[in-house]
Amino acid sequence: MNNTLDVKNINKTYNGVKVINDISFAVKAGEIMGIMGPNGAGKTTTIRMIMGITAPDQGELHFFLNGESRNRIPQASVGYLPEERGLYKEAKVMEILLFLSGLKGLDKVIARKRIMEWLEKFQLADKANSKVQQLSKGMAQKVQFIASVLHQPALVVLDEPFSGLDPVSQDIFKQEIRQLADEGMSILISSHQMNLVEEICNRIFIINKGEKVLYGPLQDIKAQYGSYQVNIIAEQEIPELTQSPLVQSFQRLGKKWSLVLKDNTAPAKFLATIPPGAPIDELSVARISLHDIFVRIAKGGSSDEINLENR
Ligand SMILES: Nc1ncnc2c1ncn2[C@@H]1O[C@H](COP(=O)(O)OP(=O)(O)OP(=O)(O)O)[C@@H](O)[C@H]1O
């Protein structure tokens, strides 16, 4: 697959502190690439350099769009949802979307049709003539997202697109973003909520304190840190399971028991050791989450403390 964006060895220092340290990654045509990491890791700074808002101290950016290679971002071929949300509050939804798509060179008649289609997808068709200030925060975010994709750019950069959205809206966003990638758009998403975006990304780049932690196809990363987790709902501890030689660690949160299996333990092997009649209400098996992989790496290889609240 061809690259749409190549980020090569970029560095950035603010006030003598290196906040981005030799970062390199690519975004391929038609993929969803996730740049993830905790608060303050350097995601927004990286995105601002890609968008040309701030320049890297060292390193290069290459954009391959419409058959041309460039070092500066071609505005009409890119869509951007910045971390700071904000649209002109006095403007009406249709007016502002027509204005913003006009800046990207989109024909008014085509724009109007696409705007109505998008507003319908987000159940906002009845708000076309409402002022932005009459929208809820989530509704305004949807309008701003529409503005970033309306001109069908080759590359879309979404900085924390899910923050502030309810779970239903998050699902609609995920669905629409997946659809855009399937139609060939390259999408770069930043998020500190790893478990929220891991299901839609093809590849991920995890950054922490300005440095690369992990980079590659999600499935490969999960296979590399290939342990499984067995989640059980049970009133009491079942020592045959929590103390099993196949279990590396476990956590309890009320009735929820989360058991991380030792690396390379097949789930079926563990399941076969469950005593008949064990008092289990529910049981599920999953690969350990990206969040847990990050915690493991950040703690220097230990997965003993896994935060069940964030699952
Ligand atoms: N304009 C600036 N001047 C000085 N320091 C800055 C500036 N912008 C960012 N930083 C610093 O760079 C580091 C990375 O910040 P950045 O906003 O890129 O993180 P982030 O990963 O996007 O975090 P979050 O998830 O909280 O949005 C932080 O230590 C931040 O304080």
PDBQT file of the ligand as one rigid body, heavy atoms in Angstrom, charges set to zero:
ROOT
HETATM    1  N1  LIG A 401       3.237  25.647  22.937  1.00  0.00    +0.000 N 
HETATM    2  C1  LIG A 401       3.850  24.930  23.874  1.00  0.00    +0.000 A 
HETATM    3  N2  LIG A 401       4.792  25.486  24.676  1.00  0.00    +0.000 NA
HETATM    4  C2  LIG A 401       5.436  24.765  25.614  1.00  0.00    +0.000 A 
HETATM    5  N3  LIG A 401       5.216  23.448  25.851  1.00  0.00    +0.000 NA
HETATM    6  C3  LIG A 401       4.297  22.834  25.091  1.00  0.00    +0.000 A 
HETATM    7  C4  LIG A 401       3.568  23.527  24.074  1.00  0.00    +0.000 A 
HETATM    8  N4  LIG A 401       2.720  22.649  23.478  1.00  0.00    +0.000 NA
HETATM    9  C5  LIG A 401       2.887  21.470  24.113  1.00  0.00    +0.000 A 
HETATM   10  N5  LIG A 401       3.844  21.572  25.066  1.00  0.00    +0.000 N 
HETATM   11  C6  LIG A 401       4.319  20.483  25.936  1.00  0.00    +0.000 C 
HETATM   12  O1  LIG A 401       4.608  19.380  25.090  1.00  0.00    +0.000 OA
HETATM   13  C7  LIG A 401       4.257  18.166  25.740  1.00  0.00    +0.000 C 
HETATM   14  C8  LIG A 401       3.329  17.373  24.825  1.00  0.00    +0.000 C 
HETATM   15  O2  LIG A 401       2.079  18.040  24.745  1.00  0.00    +0.000 OA
HETATM   16  P1  LIG A 401       0.929  17.586  23.741  1.00  0.00    +0.000 P 
HETATM   17  O3  LIG A 401      -0.167  18.605  23.828  1.00  0.00    +0.000 OA
HETATM   18  O4  LIG A 401       1.526  17.322  22.422  1.00  0.00    +0.000 OA
HETATM   19  O5  LIG A 401       0.479  16.208  24.396  1.00  0.00    +0.000 OA
HETATM   20  P2  LIG A 401      -0.756  15.257  24.046  1.00  0.00    +0.000 P 
HETATM   21  O6  LIG A 401      -0.204  13.890  23.908  1.00  0.00    +0.000 OA
HETATM   22  O7  LIG A 401      -1.530  15.808  22.919  1.00  0.00    +0.000 OA
HETATM   23  O8  LIG A 401      -1.588  15.329  25.393  1.00  0.00    +0.000 OA
HETATM   24  P3  LIG A 401      -3.202  15.318  25.701  1.00  0.00    +0.000 P 
HETATM   25  O9  LIG A 401      -3.663  13.885  25.565  1.00  0.00    +0.000 OA
HETATM   26  O10 LIG A 401      -3.231  15.772  27.123  1.00  0.00    +0.000 OA
HETATM   27  O11 LIG A 401      -3.852  16.264  24.745  1.00  0.00    +0.000 OA
HETATM   28  C9  LIG A 401       3.647  18.537  27.084  1.00  0.00    +0.000 C 
HETATM   29  O12 LIG A 401       4.638  18.395  28.063  1.00  0.00    +0.000 OA
HETATM   30  C10 LIG A 401       3.262  19.984  26.894  1.00  0.00    +0.000 C 
HETATM   31  O13 LIG A 401       3.329  20.665  28.112  1.00  0.00    +0.000 OA
ENDROOT
TORSDOF 0
